Amino acid sequence: MSMKLQANALFTDHMVLQRERGIPVWGTGTDGDTVTVRIRETSVRDVVRGGEWKVTLPAMQAGGPFELTVEAGGDKLTFRDVLVGDVWLAGGQSNMEWRLADSLNAEQEAAAADFPRVRYYEVPRVAYDDGQEHAGAWAVCSPETALRFTAVGYHFARTLVGELDVPIGIVGCNWGGTSASCWVPEEALANDPELRVYVDVYKEKIKDLNPETAKKEQADYQAAVDAWVRRQSEGLTGAELGDFPWPPPLNELSFLRPSGLYGTMLSQAAPYAIKGFIYYQGESDADRTYLYDRLMAVLIGQWRQDWGDAELPFLFVQLPGYADPYDPEGVNWPLLREAQQKVTEQVPNTAMAVILDCGEENDIHPRDKRPVGERLGRIALKEVYGRDTACYGPFFKSLAVEGTKAIVSFSHAESGLMSPSASGEVLGFEIAGTDGRFVKADAVIAGGTVAVSSAEVAAPAAVRYAWASWPAATLKNGIGLPAAPFRTSI
């Protein structure tokens, strides 16, 4: 059977190819045809089998623009303005999906977005396999196009391109509202005695669902979303706009089903050669904080396996402050942040950007994405590119008890510690004795340590900091980066 020669949808004009490693190029064609892929003086070949072909171009140094051609059976594809540099995949949920257009100072940011060597590709958001072809296209960063970019990804790329002097490509592969369980294969969840709860709960919820009912639910929900988007585009706000329709119905067509987007999106992007991953997610998993570090370890391992490189850097964002209305006691978000820190302590080649100070009390989508992308960028410069870049705020190191005071030591405090609160005091510390009852504490900075005490606790046994969904917490280091939340055990 004759099939039209095609390359995977990620291969378009203006793409960025990963430097200094083999570059897989793959697609579909007619069985038996020889496919020849050329770039510069290099050409590689494969024979189409089972309708598919795949070649690996040898590693190249950064540069361009080049032309990439794919030929077979008299057909020829030509991709123009191809750059070679570093490519990062931007995963997660809505705070990674969030566009520059909807962010703080969007017009000023876009006006300055003249970075022709920054390119962006968005993996099409496909909830289920509908039999259609879904194609994206690489966009060259300019004041006209930047507004459509992921805001965090844009600021990350802008930070790198200014320092590295190589092209930077961002592949957006994310969807708002998704659990990390949406982005791993079903067997990875089902074969894990703890993580299988994601699959079991989903299957229990849909077991009696009539397919026709599900289709109608899905159509009704989409109509409600479309109506909301229309009202928003008309400039309506507040009660006239109404709340965004949430949650969507859960069924076999839902983008929220476990493992669904792994098949329809992530698998479409692998194994496009990349430098590493950036990731901003966790809000939708705050109801199972006790599983989150395990779930993320599985996700990171799976993604690295899919890209064929167990060392690929995975840089992620810890959740900021936010007063979650579904958790008035403020229990879940501190536990989720703690689980995120466990990931960076337990999984090699990972690093975490602390953005505790970047949240908004009543909005789960903070508008100012610039510091988030810049902090991820600075972490990449240090951890991935070996630059001498200060990129972390203070992390808890040790606790010593001296009489009625608990002395807390921090790493990344070489520049000293400070508190920019209006009163000058350090806010956010609590202290407990052996009874485990935490009370608000007085905290005094002394060099790279903080002395924590309370008249109510004569014999300190434990300290915690920023242990709330929306904490009043003010500790920073001398370069102005916030301390990470923590608790010490009793």
N, C-alpha and C positions, 0 to 999 in steps of 0.2 A: 504493500500500500504506500502510495506516495504521500509524503508529508512536507508541508512548507518548512524551509529552513528557518529556524528561529534560535536566538540566544535568550537565556534567562532574562526576565524583565528588568533586572538590575543593570544590564549592559545597555546604556543609551549614550547619546552625545553628552559631552560635558562631565562624564563620570570621572571619579578619582580611583585609581588602582593602587593597591598597597605596595609600598616600596620594600625592597630588601627581603622579599620572601616569594616563594612560588605563588603564582596567581591562577587559581582555577577559573576556567571559562567553560560554560556548559549550556546545553540547550536541546532542541529536538530537531529531527530531520527524517529523511527517508532511509530505511534500512539498507545497508550496503554502501551508501554514499561515503566518500572520504571527505571529512571536514578539515579545512586548513584555516588556522587562525594566525594572523600576522600582526606584528607591531614592530616598527622600526626595521631592523635587519633580521628579526627573529620570526621563524614560523614553526608551528607545531601542528600535528595531525592526529585525527582519530577517525575510526570507522563507526558509523551509526549502527547501534544494535538495540533492538527493542524500542526503536523510535527515539533513542537518546544518545547524546555524545558528550564527551567531557575531555578537555585538555588542561595541561598546567603550563603556563608560560613561565620561563625562568625568571629569577629575581632581577629587578632593575633598580637603579638609583632614582631618586626624586628628579622630576623634570617634566617636560612637555611644553606646549601641547603636541600630542601625537595623534595618529589615526590608527584605529584597530579595525581590521577587516576579518570577516568570516565568510568562507566560500565553500560551496558544495554543489555538485550536480548542476552547474550552470547558474546557480543563485549566488548573490553576493550581498552581504550586509556591511555597511561602512559606518563606523562610529567616529565622529570628529571631536576635536577639542578635548582629547583625553589627557588627563594629568596623572602623574605618579607621585604619591605622597603618603600620608597616613590617613587611614579610614577608621572611624569609631562608630560602633553601633549603640544607639541611644534607646534603651528599653525602659519599661515601667508603665505607670498609669498616668492620670490626667496632668500631674505636675510636670511630667516630661513631655507629654503631648502638647501642653500649653504653648500657644503660638506667641511669637514676638508681638503680633498685632494686638493681643489682649493684655499685654504686660505694661508695667509702669513706664512712662515716658516713651511709648512705642514710636511716636512720630520722630522724636529726636534721635532715638536709637537707629531707626531705619534710615534716616537722612545720612547717618555716618557709616552705614553698612556697605561701604565700597571695598569689598574683599573678593576680587575675582578668582582668587585661588582657594576660596572656601566654597564648597559645593554641598548640596543637600538632596538626598533622595528619601522619599517617604514610602515605606512599604504599604501598599493599599490595605485599608482596614476591611478585612473580609471575615465575617462572623462564621460562615459555614461554606462548605464546598457546593457552590451553586452551578458548577459546570461552565461558568463564564471565565474569560481571560481578564485578569486585572493587571493593568500595566501602570507603572509610575514613570517618572522622568527625573533625571538629575537637573537641578537648578543651580545656576551660577549666582553667588551672593552679590546682590546689588540693592540700592535703596528701594527698587521696585519689587524685588522678590523676597527680601529678608523677612518681611512681615508674615510670610507663610511658614517660616522655619520654626522648629521647636526653639523656644526662647532659651532654655537651659543649654541645648546643643549649640545654638548660635554663640552664646557668650563663652562657652567652652572652646569652640573652634576659634573665635576671635582672640582669646587668650593665647592659644597655641600658635596660631599663624604669626602673631606678632613676635614671638620668641624664637620659633624654630626655623622660620624662613623656608618652609616646605608647604605644598598644598595640603589642605585638610578636607576630608570628606566625612560627612555625618549621614549615617543611615538610620532614619527614624523607624523604630519598630515597637510601637506602644499603643495602648488603648486605655482611656480613662475608666476608672471603676474596677479594673481587673485585679484579681488575686494573682499572686505569683504562681498559683497552681494552674492558671490558664496557660502558662508558658512552658510547661514541661509535659513529656509524653505520659499517657495514661499508665503504662506499665511502671514508670518510675514512681508513681504515686501508689498504685495498687499493690506493688511488690514490697512496699515499706509498711511494716505493721502499724506505725503511727500515722503516716501521711495518707494511708488509704481512706481515712475519714472523709477527705475531700471528695473522693469518688463515691463512697458509700452514701453520703448525705445527698449528693446530687441525684444519684440513681433512685433513692427512696422518694425524693420529691417529685420525680417525673414518671414514676412507674405506672401510675393510673391515668396519665395525661393522654387525651385523645389527640391524634395528629392534626385533625381539623381545628380543634379548639386551640391548639398551640399556634397554628398558622394565623387564626383570627386574633389571638392575643398579641402576636408579634405585629400584625398589621395595625391594630388599634394603638399599640404603644408607639410605633413609628409615626403614626398620624399625630399623636400627642406631642412627640418631639418636634416634628415639622411645624406644628402650630406654635410651639414655644419659640423656635428659631425665627419664625416669621414675625412674631410679636417683638422679639428682641431687635430684629433688623429694622423694624418700624420705630425704634427708639423708645419703646415702652420700658418702664422700670417698676420696681416695687410690686405692689399688689396687682397692678395692671399686667405686669409681665408674668407674675406668679413664679412658683418654684419650678425648677427643671424637673420633668417627670422622672421619678426614681423611686424604687428600683425597677429595672425592666423585668418582664416575665422570664422565668427560668424554664428552658425547654431545650430540645436538641438543636435548635437554630440559634440559641442565645450565645452571644460573645462572652458571657460570663461562665459558661460551663467549663469544668476542669479539662485541661489539655486541648481545648478547642483551638485557641490561637497559636498554639505550638504547631499544629498541622497547617493552618490556613495562612499564617504570617511568618513566624520565625523560620520554619522549614523552607520558606521561599527565599530567605536571605542567606541561609547557610549553603555552602561554605565560602561565600564571597570574601575574599581575603581582607582581613582587618588587623588593626593594631591592638584593639581591645574594646571593652564595653564600658559605657557609663549607664547608670541605672538610678531611677528615682521612683520608689514604690513602697508600699507598706500600709497605707491608709486602709486599704480594703482587707487587710489581714489582721487588723487590730483585735478581732474577736477570737483569734487563736494565737495569741502571742507566744504561748508555750511551744508551738511547733515552728515558729517562723525561722529560727536559725537553722533548723534541720531542713526546712523547705528550701531556703536559699542556698544551702550547701549543695543540695540535689540539683537545683536550677543551674548554679554556676558550673558544677561538674558536667552536667548535660550539655550546656552551651559550649563549653570548651571541647567536649568530645565531638560535637557536631561540626566544629570548626577545625578539628584535628590538631589541637594545640593545648595541652594541659597547663601551659604557663600563661595563657592570655590574661592580661591585666583586667580586673573587674573593679571599677571604681563606682561607689554608690553614695547616695545622699541619706543621711539620718533625718528622720522626720523633725520638722520645726515645732515651735510652740503653736498650739491650737486648742481652743476650748470645745472639745467634741460634745455636741448636744446629746448624743446617744450614750454618753458615758459621763454623767454629771459628777461622779465621784473622782474622775480623772485618773482612773486605774490603768487603763489599757495602753495609752500612748507611752508612758514611761517604761512599761514592760516591753513594748515593741522596740523602743529606742535601745533598751538594754540588749534585746535579742540581736538587733543590728550590729551593735558593738561586738557581740560574741562572734558574729560572722567574720569580722575583720581580724579578730584574734585567732580564729580557728582555721580559716581557709586561706591557704597561701596566695600571694599575689593579689590580695584585695586591699582596698583602702577606703576610708569613710570620710566624707565631708560633713562636718558638724554645722548645722544652720539653725541652731536653737533660737538665735536672735532674728531670724528672717521670717518668722510666721506672722499671721494675723489672727487675732483672738476669735473672730467670728466668721472667718473665711478659710475653708480648707485649701483654697488656691491663692497663696500669697502672690501679689502682682509683681513684686520686685524679684525678677529671676536673675538679674545681673550678678549679685554676689554668689548665688548658687553655682552658676556656670563658671565664674572666675575661680571659686574655691576648688571645684573639680579640676579646672585647668591647671591651677598651681600644684595640686597633688600629682597630676600627671607629669608635670615638668620635673618634679622631684623624684617620684617613685618609678616612673617609666623612662624618662629621658635623662635622669641622673644630674639634673641641674641643682645648684645650691640655692633652693627656693624655700623660704619660710611659708609653710602651707597649713599648719595645724594650730589649733588652740590647745589649751591645757587639757591633758588626760590624767585621771586619777592614777597615782603611782603607789602610794603607801599611806598607812595610818599609824601614828604613834600616840600613845596616851601619856600625858604629863600632868599628873594631879587631876584637876577638874577640866583640863583642856584636851581636846583631840587635835593633834597636829597633822594636817593633811598635806602630803607632798604631791607634786605634779610633774609630769614630763612636759616638754615643749614650753617650759617656763623660763628659758634662758634670758629672755628679754624682760623678765619680771612679770608680776601680776598686777592687775588694776581692776577697779570697779567704777564704771562711769555713771553710777546711780546719782540722782539729784542730791541725796543726803550724804553721799560719799561712803555710805556703808556697803558692805557686800551682802547682797540679797540672795536668797535661794538655799541656804544651808539649814539642815535640820539635824538634831542630835538625839541619841537614845541611850539609855542604860541597858542593863542585861534583860530588862522586861520587854525590850523591843518597841516601846512606845516613843515615837518620834515627836519632838516639839521644835518649834522655831528656835533657831540658834543665833547667837551673836558670832560674827566672823570677822577676824582681823588679819589683814595681809602682813606677812613678815618674810620679805625676800621671795623665794620661790615656794613658800608654804602658806597655808591659811590656818590660823588657830581658831578652833570652833568650840563654843561653850554655851551653857545655859544655866541659870540659877536653879532650874528645875532638875538638872541632871548632875549629881555629885560625882558619879563614877561613870564616865563615858565608855560606851562599848561599841557604838556604831555611828556612822555619819552618812547622810545622803544629801545630794545636791540636785536641784532642778527636778525634783521627783513629783511632777504634776503634768497634766496635759498642757496647761497654759501657765508655766511657772514664771514667777517674778524672780529672775535669776540674772545676776549682773557680772559674774566673774569673767574676765578676759585676760589674755596675756598682753605683753607690751606692744605687740603689733596689731592689737585690736581684734583678735579672733576669739570666739567664745569658748568657754570650757564645756567639755562634754558632760552630760548628766551621768551620775553614778550613784551606787549605794554600796556600802561595805557590809559584809555579813557579820552577824553577832556570833 
